[in-house]
Protein backbone atom coordinates (compact mmCIF):
# COMPACT_ATOMS: atom_id res chain seq x y z
CA UNK A 1 0.00 0.00 0.00
CA UNK A 2 1.35 3.40 -0.97
CA UNK A 3 0.85 5.83 1.88
CA UNK A 4 2.35 9.20 0.98
CA UNK A 5 1.54 10.71 -2.38
CA UNK A 6 -1.39 8.40 -2.99
CA UNK A 7 -4.35 9.74 -4.91
CA UNK A 8 -6.49 7.03 -3.35
CA UNK A 9 -8.28 8.48 -0.32
CA UNK A 10 -8.84 5.02 1.15
CA UNK A 11 -5.14 4.17 1.09
CA UNK A 12 -4.15 7.15 3.22
CA UNK A 13 -7.49 8.48 4.38
CA UNK A 14 -7.90 5.52 6.70
CA UNK A 15 -4.51 6.30 8.24
CA UNK A 16 -5.69 9.78 9.26
CA UNK A 17 -8.07 9.02 12.05
CA UNK A 18 -8.42 10.84 15.36
CA UNK A 19 -6.79 7.96 17.22
CA UNK A 20 -3.72 8.17 14.96
CA UNK A 21 -3.35 11.93 14.59
CA UNK A 22 -1.42 12.33 17.86
CA UNK A 23 0.92 9.48 16.92
CA UNK A 24 1.70 11.09 13.56
CA UNK A 25 2.32 14.45 15.27
CA UNK A 26 4.70 12.80 17.78
CA UNK A 27 6.48 10.93 14.98
CA UNK A 28 7.24 14.18 13.17
CA UNK A 29 8.42 15.78 16.41
CA UNK A 30 10.68 12.89 17.34
CA UNK A 31 12.16 12.59 13.84
CA UNK A 32 13.41 16.17 13.76
CA UNK A 33 14.71 16.49 17.35
CA UNK A 34 18.10 14.76 16.96
CA UNK A 35 18.92 16.68 13.77
CA UNK A 36 20.99 19.84 13.65
CA UNK A 37 18.16 22.31 13.06
CA UNK A 38 19.41 25.68 14.34
CA UNK A 39 17.09 28.12 12.59
CA UNK A 40 14.09 28.38 10.26
CA UNK A 41 16.34 28.27 7.19
CA UNK A 42 17.78 24.93 8.37
CA UNK A 43 14.26 23.59 8.82
CA UNK A 44 13.20 24.82 5.38
CA UNK A 45 16.30 23.26 3.83
CA UNK A 46 15.69 19.93 5.58
CA UNK A 47 12.08 19.86 4.42
CA UNK A 48 13.04 20.73 0.84
CA UNK A 49 15.92 18.20 0.62
CA UNK A 50 13.75 15.42 2.03
CA UNK A 51 10.69 16.24 -0.08
CA UNK A 52 8.55 17.10 2.94
CA UNK A 53 7.51 20.39 1.35
CA UNK A 54 8.51 23.98 0.70
CA UNK A 55 8.30 25.99 3.91
CA UNK A 56 7.77 29.73 4.15
CA UNK A 57 6.77 32.07 6.95
CA UNK A 58 3.70 34.22 6.36
CA UNK A 59 4.89 37.78 5.71
CA UNK A 60 2.03 39.20 7.81
CA UNK A 61 2.34 36.86 10.80
CA UNK A 62 5.61 35.23 11.85
CA UNK A 63 3.72 32.55 13.77
CA UNK A 64 2.08 31.21 10.61
CA UNK A 65 4.02 28.78 8.43
CA UNK A 66 2.93 27.76 4.95
CA UNK A 67 3.94 24.52 3.27
CA UNK A 68 3.47 23.93 -0.43
CA UNK A 69 4.15 20.58 -2.06
CA UNK A 70 3.35 18.99 1.29
CA UNK A 71 4.53 15.38 1.61
CA UNK A 72 1.28 14.14 3.10
CA UNK A 73 -1.32 15.65 0.85
CA UNK A 74 0.01 17.51 -2.18
CA UNK A 75 -0.83 14.68 -4.57
CA UNK A 76 -3.95 13.44 -2.80
CA UNK A 77 -7.51 14.11 -3.75
CA UNK A 78 -9.53 16.15 -1.28
CA UNK A 79 -10.63 14.11 1.72
CA UNK A 80 -12.76 16.65 3.54
CA UNK A 81 -10.47 16.84 6.59
CA UNK A 82 -7.01 18.10 7.47
CA UNK A 83 -4.28 15.51 7.21
CA UNK A 84 -0.84 16.99 7.89
CA UNK A 85 -0.23 16.00 11.50
CA UNK A 86 3.25 14.65 10.70
CA UNK A 87 4.32 17.98 9.21
CA UNK A 88 2.83 19.88 12.17
CA UNK A 89 4.88 17.73 14.55
CA UNK A 90 8.01 18.19 12.45
CA UNK A 91 7.65 21.98 12.61
CA UNK A 92 6.89 21.86 16.35
CA UNK A 93 9.93 19.71 17.13
CA UNK A 94 12.23 21.96 15.11
CA UNK A 95 10.90 25.14 16.73
CA UNK A 96 11.32 23.65 20.20
CA UNK A 97 14.96 22.92 19.36
CA UNK A 98 15.50 26.39 17.89
CA UNK A 99 13.82 28.42 20.65
CA UNK A 100 14.16 26.11 23.67
CA UNK A 101 10.47 26.51 24.46
CA UNK A 102 7.47 24.18 24.34
CA UNK A 103 5.55 24.66 21.10
CA UNK A 104 2.27 23.40 19.72
CA UNK A 105 1.60 23.62 15.99
CA UNK A 106 -1.88 23.21 14.54
CA UNK A 107 -2.88 23.03 10.92
CA UNK A 108 -5.30 25.77 9.92
CA UNK A 109 -5.42 25.16 6.15
CA UNK A 110 -4.87 21.98 4.17
CA UNK A 111 -4.77 20.94 0.56
CA UNK A 112 -6.93 17.95 1.56
CA UNK A 113 -9.83 20.32 2.18
CA UNK A 114 -9.28 22.40 -0.93
CA UNK A 115 -6.81 25.04 0.26
CA UNK A 116 -3.93 26.05 -2.03
CA UNK A 117 -1.28 25.33 0.61
CA UNK A 118 -1.10 23.75 4.03
CA UNK A 119 -0.85 26.38 6.75
CA UNK A 120 0.24 25.93 10.35
CA UNK A 121 -0.18 28.20 13.36
CA UNK A 122 2.59 28.16 15.96
CA UNK A 123 1.55 28.46 19.60
CA UNK A 124 4.32 28.94 22.15
CA UNK A 125 3.31 27.35 25.43
CA UNK A 126 3.69 29.39 28.57
CA UNK A 127 3.88 32.69 26.71
Secondary structure as the mmCIF struct_conf table of DSSP 4:
data_model
#
loop_
_struct_conf.conf_type_id
_struct_conf.id
_struct_conf.beg_label_comp_id
_struct_conf.beg_label_asym_id
_struct_conf.beg_label_seq_id
_struct_conf.end_label_comp_id
_struct_conf.end_label_asym_id
_struct_conf.end_label_seq_id
TURN_TY1_P TURN_TY1_P1 UNK A 4 UNK A 5
BEND BEND1 UNK A 7 UNK A 7
HELX_RH_AL_P HELX_RH_AL_P1 UNK A 9 UNK A 13
TURN_TY1_P TURN_TY1_P2 UNK A 14 UNK A 15
HELX_RH_AL_P HELX_RH_AL_P2 UNK A 18 UNK A 33
TURN_TY1_P TURN_TY1_P3 UNK A 34 UNK A 34
BEND BEND2 UNK A 35 UNK A 35
BEND BEND3 UNK A 39 UNK A 39
HELX_RH_AL_P HELX_RH_AL_P3 UNK A 40 UNK A 49
TURN_TY1_P TURN_TY1_P4 UNK A 50 UNK A 51
BEND BEND4 UNK A 52 UNK A 52
STRN STRN1 UNK A 54 UNK A 57
TURN_TY1_P TURN_TY1_P5 UNK A 59 UNK A 60
TURN_TY1_P TURN_TY1_P6 UNK A 62 UNK A 63
STRN STRN2 UNK A 64 UNK A 68
BEND BEND5 UNK A 69 UNK A 69
TURN_TY1_P TURN_TY1_P7 UNK A 71 UNK A 75
BEND BEND6 UNK A 76 UNK A 76
HELX_LH_PP_P HELX_LH_PP_P1 UNK A 77 UNK A 78
BEND BEND7 UNK A 80 UNK A 81
HELX_RH_AL_P HELX_RH_AL_P4 UNK A 85 UNK A 99
BEND BEND8 UNK A 100 UNK A 101
STRN STRN3 UNK A 103 UNK A 109
HELX_RH_3T_P HELX_RH_3T_P1 UNK A 111 UNK A 113
TURN_TY1_P TURN_TY1_P8 UNK A 114 UNK A 114
BEND BEND9 UNK A 116 UNK A 117
STRN STRN4 UNK A 118 UNK A 124
TURN_TY1_P TURN_TY1_P9 UNK A 125 UNK A 126
#
